[in-house]
Amino acid sequence: MYQREHDMLFASLRHHQPINDGKRMATSTLLAIMGRMAAYTGQEITWDMAMNSQERLFPDTVDWDGTFPMLPRAQPGVTKFS
């Protein structure tokens, strides 16, 4: 598996044809996020729901005092999708 990956990388460099895996990586990342959303809420999450979600997992501002608001633990069927 790794040998084939390296063969393709070196061939793309030699022929000046870059490999762009950006779409595949973005798609797989969103799929993982959707899995987390489904596990936390107990709901079926669609692509559009995930793309339009207003969920914030990180504070808007970070300062040096290191305090973060603690979110309640997610519970399937109790935690609401946002």
N, C-alpha and C positions, 0 to 999 in steps of 0.2 A: 504494500500500500504506500509506504513512504518512498520507495524507489520510483514508482510511477509518478508520484507528486513531484519529485525532484526532476525527473526526466522532462515533464511538462514545463516546469519552471525554467530550466536551462534552455529548452527549445524556444520558449517564448522570448527569452533574453537574446538568444542568438539571431532570431528572426525579427526582432524589434516589434513584437506583437504582445503587448502586455496582457496578462490574465486579469480580468476584473471579476472578482467573486463578491463584490459589494451587495448585489441584489440577493444572492443566496444567503449571505451572512445576515443581512437585515431581516430577511424572511424567517430564518431559523431563530433569530433572537426574539422577534415578535411572537413566534410560536411558543417559545419557552415562557415568555411573559404571560401569554394567554393561559398556559398550563397552570402557572402560579395563581392567576386570577380565578380560574375555575376551582382549583383546590381550596383556595381561601374562602370563596363564597358558596361553593356547592352548586353553582349555576353553570349552565352551558354558555360559554362566551364565544361570540362570533367575531370575525375579523373586524367588522365595522364597530362593534362595541369596544373592542380593544383600541382601535385607532381613535375613537372619539372619547375615550375615558378621560376623566378629569382627576384621576387618582394622583396624589403626590406622595412619594415615599421618602423624599429628601427635603429638608427645610429650604425655604427660599433664600435665607441668608445663613452663613456660617461664620461664627466669630471664635475668638481664641479662648473663651471661657469653657467651651466644650460641652455645653448643655444642649440636649435635644429633647423635644417633647416625646414622651413615650406613648406610642400608639397601643391600643388594646390588642391583645393576641387574637389573631384571626380564628374564627370558628365556622366551619362549613354550615350553611343553613342559617347562621346568625349574622355573620358579617355581610353587609350589603355591598353590592357592586356600585362603584362611583365612576 
